[in-house]
Amino acid sequence: MADGIHFERFMLGVWQTNCYVVYTDSGACWVVDAGFEPEALIAFVEGRSLRPEKLILTHAHIDHIAGMHEVLDRLGAMPILIHEAEMDFLGDASLNLSMYLAQPFVGPEPTQLLRHGDTLELAGHSFEVRHTPGHSPGGICLYHAPSATAIVGDTLFNSSIGRHDFPTSDYDALEKGIREQLYTLPDATRILPGHMEATTIGKEKRTNPFVRA
């Protein structure tokens, strides 16, 4: 029987990127995204003696990956998971957008490539991987049906949607992904976005000014 599951948010860096520690009562955990200045996230994992099993990236833009080296150095080596459409982003400062900053970022190689429909397990809890491209080619949602929770990266926000003006963005794909992969979830589903506050599927379907159901 799976133990309890918890989602802890950390707003990291000047872009206030939401990164998450998903953990269970037994201490097993995932780190989902690793933004700038990840000290608070690292301290939480260390302070609770959690056992990181994976570093999962909702996508590979710089504000979601800039703290990867620090996380891995402090918390130890762990598998790095990213959607197959962004397998080259970590090693390419143009694709991950860091070339526009003063210090281009190159991250470690991913160790597992994700695909739409994959299932990931954390201490008996199953998460469904849903591909939600548009903000970036390999954007994903991690959906945990028993807790009615979805970590959605920069696809959908509270009363907003992800930017779609980057070189690898696609508004049509973004809208399609929101409608077909997120708005098809139960209305009560809690949405944990890559920026801003949490919301629900039902609220966004009713009131989101960019994509209405």
Disulfide bonds with the S-S distance in Angstrom:
none
